[in-house]
Amino acid sequence: LIQNFAPKFLVVSAGMDIYADDPLGTIKVTTEGIGEIGRRIASLNLPSVIVMEGGYNNEALGRNITSFLGKFKRKDLYHKGHQAHKVKIYGKAIHPSLVKP
């Protein structure tokens, strides 16, 4: 659907309240599923602005965000003939206490 529309860039509202154990969310996606969503968006190889919102399970929030954003750094996702876009993160960094292995 996105490829048929042929946008020049994406603005993604990345609400982490889709997480399976989020106390306010109802969608129920695993951390791995959140990473897969990030991978699919990154594979479009479009300049993207990602607006982080939602996410109320503080123990999992850091893992879910890094799972999603981490897919935008992988070199193998860029299509042949396109230059890789640099990942820039604005705002405050994720506090280390939120990221648990």
QUIMOHU-V743531 format. One record per residue. N is the residue number from 0. RES is the residue in three letters. SS is DSSP state (H for helix, E for strand, - for the rest). PSI is psi in degrees with one decimal (NA if undefined). Layout:
BEGIN
n={N,N}
res={RES,RES}
ss={SS,SS}
psi={PSI,PSI}
END
This chain:
BEGIN
n={0,1,2,3,4,5,6,7,8,9,10,11,12,13,14,15,16,17,18,19,20,21,22,23,24,25,26,27,28,29,30,31,32,33,34,35,36,37,38,39,40,41,42,43,44,45,46,47,48,49,50,51,52,53,54,55,56,57,58,59,60,61,62,63,64,65,66,67,68,69,70,71,72,73,74,75,76,77,78,79,80,81,82,83,84,85,86,87,88,89,90,91,92,93,94,95,96,97,98,99,100}
res={LEU,ILE,GLN,ASN,PHE,ALA,PRO,LYS,PHE,LEU,VAL,VAL,SER,ALA,GLY,MET,ASP,ILE,TYR,ALA,ASP,ASP,PRO,LEU,GLY,THR,ILE,LYS,VAL,THR,THR,GLU,GLY,ILE,GLY,GLU,ILE,GLY,ARG,ARG,ILE,ALA,SER,LEU,ASN,LEU,PRO,SER,VAL,ILE,VAL,MET,GLU,GLY,GLY,TYR,ASN,ASN,GLU,ALA,LEU,GLY,ARG,ASN,ILE,THR,SER,PHE,LEU,GLY,LYS,PHE,LYS,ARG,LYS,ASP,LEU,TYR,HIS,LYS,GLY,HIS,GLN,ALA,HIS,LYS,VAL,LYS,ILE,TYR,GLY,LYS,ALA,ILE,HIS,PRO,SER,LEU,VAL,LYS,PRO}
ss={-,H,H,H,H,-,-,-,E,E,E,E,E,E,E,H,H,H,E,-,-,-,-,-,-,-,-,-,E,-,H,H,H,H,H,H,H,H,H,H,H,H,-,-,-,-,E,E,E,E,E,E,E,-,-,-,-,H,H,H,H,H,H,H,H,H,H,H,H,H,H,H,-,-,H,H,H,-,-,-,-,-,-,-,-,-,-,-,-,-,-,-,-,-,-,H,H,H,-,-,-}
psi={-46.7,-43.0,-35.9,-34.4,-29.3,57.3,159.5,-19.2,168.3,146.0,116.7,124.8,104.9,82.7,121.5,6.4,3.8,-10.0,142.0,-38.0,21.0,130.5,-19.9,-14.8,158.3,1.5,-37.4,57.7,138.0,168.1,-40.7,-38.5,-38.0,-40.9,-38.9,-38.3,-45.5,-42.1,-42.8,-39.9,-45.7,-34.0,-14.7,-16.9,45.5,145.0,133.2,142.2,126.1,118.6,115.8,135.0,164.5,168.0,104.8,7.9,92.8,-31.8,-32.1,-10.2,-47.9,-43.1,-43.2,-41.2,-45.2,-32.2,-42.8,-54.1,-30.1,-24.4,-15.1,-0.8,-13.5,123.6,-31.4,-4.4,-11.8,135.4,147.4,134.8,-8.4,141.2,145.7,138.6,138.2,144.0,124.3,133.0,121.3,153.7,-162.9,145.8,159.9,129.2,132.4,-28.6,-16.8,-16.2,109.2,136.2,NA}
END
